């Protein structure tokens, strides 16, 4: 074959290749156009509507709860709240209708692949279920506002508790819908980007061929590129699956070689981070280590969270009976037991202070408002674990006779606090600070006064009351504070109280009511009946002493029942 023929043959091959590439690019661009049209026409508007609907449901409930906390709300405030409620109602109904229309049209659109239409149909089914619950959700708000307008605040407060029935529907279920739409958009976007990359590769290959690079040289070069990319893909997949990935062999100095070099550097950095996590995870909660490594280590923010303090009763006396090694062995065994329980209930151990433990529960580790319930359930589980630990104390302490009695006092408070990394440039810790922390510490300490094991703040009980059984103990001001705090004793998990515990709670509540009304004879009778049920009940003994004291030196007629504590 002559050179001329070879040139014409090469030109023909190049022209054919050019035609094929142009045709393929045209098909890909058509697919890209259709998919971008779906993203812009359906998926992005649907994501916006679902997100707005999520926000509106939260605003609807929060606006009503805000009015409910006003004591009492003025007519103008009630009118403004009713107007805002109606606006949100109209907006949510409009969003439901708009989303339903978008989903129906998208399912019928032939530009979508069959698998995508199946995903859209699944989202549509979930959204229909959500929309059917909307009117019941709105009805709770209507009935609550109606009760407020009629001046029936207790009925309004009781009715507002029905919002909790929709926490899953407008919480995790709605998040699943939003996540489904986001996954569909993400998948469509990735497909478009993949085809755009294909366009780039084809255009680049055509440019190289047109510039006269021989087919043989191109084949050799492309083979080497493919081998390098395959090795990168294999190493990346191994890394993604958690398998041990080895560094990629650098065979060239081109872009693939640079990519391999970058991959090797990334691999080394990941291994370094894993070593950091493995080392410091023994000193700081591994979840916090992961968060600090992946984000700004200097971050701090205000959050609504739950703080926990515990302390061993009479530890000073216990430690005086033991050798130094026995004390360490006892503490290590105790900390090991309670740390496991706290981690199982999504808590974060802040620090160990002598024989005391400080922990906290906060999003994202304990999602939503579950932090209070998680903390209370963890406290009850710790008390159960301590009972099992007592049987091992003779082996742990070496005291075969009269081993120490291990009793744990706990205080739990919920509220706003600052959480983040705090300290000097040389040493820092991830911790929480604020009044909520101080209150939890005070509550742990006042167990000594009431003869109890677990005392909760009012806000903790409010958020955890669906998970636990508790009784109101008192209305107090702790040392250093003037604002009163209503405190509760955690008695057990929800639905698990023994009959005598239920009787004790009812009798104590009656005594507490009479006590606050200054009906000392009735209060004493009720409290004495508590002792008939549980003879060693600490709070009952305390209030019998108070009744005797106040009967001889009565408080003012307008006494509000608040007891002021002067000791920490």
C-alpha positions, 0 to 999 in steps of 0.5 A, a space after each residue: 500500500 502506497 503512502 498516499 493510500 495510507 494517508 487517505 486510509 488514515 484520513 478515512 479512519 479519522 473521518 469515520 472516527 470523527 463521525 462516530 464520536 460526533 454521533 456518540 456526543 450527540 446522543 450523550 448530549 441528548 441524554 444529558 439534556 433530558 436528565 438535566 430537564 428532569 433535575 430542573 423540572 422535577 427533582 430540585 422543585 420537589 426537594 425545595 417543597 419537601 424541605 420547606 414542608 419539613 421546616 413548616 411542620 416544625 414552625 407550626 408546632 413551635 409557634 403553638 408551643 411558644 404561645 402555650 408557654 406564655 402565662 397568660 397570652 394576651 388577645 393580640 398574641 393569640 390573634 397573631 399566633 392564630 394568623 401565623 398558624 393559618 398561614 402555615 396551614 395554607 402553605 403546608 396544604 399547598 406544598 402537599 398539593 404541589 409535591 403530589 402534582 410534581 410526582 404524578 407528572 414525573 412518574 409519567 415522564 418517559 424521559 425517566 428510566 424505569 428504575 427512576 420511575 419506581 423510586 419516584 413511585 415509592 416516594 409518592 407512596 410515602 408522601 401520600 401517607 404523610 399527607 394523610 396524617 397532615 390533617 390530624 397534625 393540623 387538628 392538634 394545633 386547631 384544638 390547642 389554639 381553641 383551648 387557649 382562646 377559651 382560657 383552658 390552658 391545662 386542656 391546651 397543654 394536654 392536647 399539645 402532647 398529641 404532637 408527639 404522635 407525629 414525631 416519626 411521620 414528620 421526622 424520620 419518615 419525612 427525612 426518608 422522603 427528602 433523602 429519597 429525592 436527594 438520592 435520585 437527584 444525586 444519581 442523576 447528577 452523577 450520571 450527567 457528570 459521567 457522560 460529560 467526562 466521557 465527552 471530554 475523553 472522546 474529544 481529547 482522543 480525537 484531538 490527539 489522533 487529528 494531530 497525527 499521533 500514530 494509532 500504534 503509539 496511541 494504543 500503547 499510551 492508552 493501554 498504559 493509562 488504562 492499566 494505571 487507572 485500573 490500579 487506582 480504581 482497584 486500590 480505591 475500592 479496596 480503601 472504600 470497603 475497608 480492606 488494607 490498600 497498598 500504595 499504587 505503583 507510579 509508572 509514569 509522570 503524566 496526569 495518571 502518575 500525579 493522580 497515583 502520587 496524590 492517592 498515595 499521599 491521601 492513603 498515608 494521611 488516612 493511615 495517620 488519622 487512623 493511628 491518631 484515632 486508635 491512640 487518642 480513642 483511649 483517652 477521648 471518646 472515639 466519636 469525638 476524635 473522629 469529629 475533631 479530625 474531620 472538622 475544625 478542632 476549635 469548634 464550639 456551639 450552644 446546644 440543648 443537651 443533657 448533662 450527667 454527674 455520678 459519685 460513689 457514696 462514702 468513697 473516702 471511707 471506702 478508700 481508707 479501708 483498701 490498699 492503693 492497688 485495691 482502690 485503683 482496681 475498684 475504680 477501674 472495674 466501676 468505671 469500666 461498667 458504667 462507661 460501657 452502659 453510657 456508650 450503649 445509651 449513646 452518651 459521651 463521657 466527659 471526664 472522670 473526677 476522682 470517683 465521679 463521672 461526668 457525661 453528656 448526651 447531645 446531637 448528633 450522637 443522641 438525635 433530636 430530643 432523645 438525649 434526656 431519655 437516653 441519659 435517664 435510661 443510662 442512669 437506671 441501667 447503671 444502677 442495675 449494673 452496680 448491683 451485679 458489680 457488688 457481687 464481685 467486690 470481694 474479688 475486686 477489693 480482696 476483702 472476703 469479709 465485709 466488702 464495701 457497700 457500693 452505692 451511686 448517687 446521680 444527678 441529671 439536668 437538661 438545658 442549653 450549654 456550650 459544647 466544644 474544645 476548650 483549654 489552652 494552646 498546649 492542652 484542650 478538652 472537648 467538654 460542656 460548660 454552662 448553668 446546666 452543668 452546674 445544676 447537674 452537679 448540684 442535683 447529684 450532691 443533694 441526693 444525700 439530703 433526700 436519701 435518693 439515688 437519681 435526681 432529675 431536673 424538670 426539663 429532663 423529666 419533661 423530655 424523658 417522661 415517655 421513657 421513664 417512671 418518676 415522682 416529683 420530689 420538691 421545688 427548690 433553689 440550689 446554692 448560688 441560684 435564685 430561680 426555683 427548680 422542680 426536681 424529680 426522682 427516677 424510679 424505673 423504666 416506663 411501665 415497669 414500676 412495682 405495685 408498691 412503688 406506684 402506691 408510694 408515688 401516689 401517696 407521696 404526691 398527696 402528701 406533697 400537695 397537702 404540704 404545699 397547702 400548709 395542711 400539716 396534719 394531712 401532709 403528715 398522715 400521707 407521708 406516714 402512709 408512705 412509710 407503711 409502704 416503703 419504710 426506708 423511703 428517704 424523701 418521706 423521712 425528710 418531709 416528715 421532719 420538715 412538717 414537724 419544723 414548719 408546724 412549730 414555725 409556720 411559713 407566711 400565708 403566701 408561701 409558694 412551697 419553695 425550699 432554699 438549699 444553702 449547701 452545694 
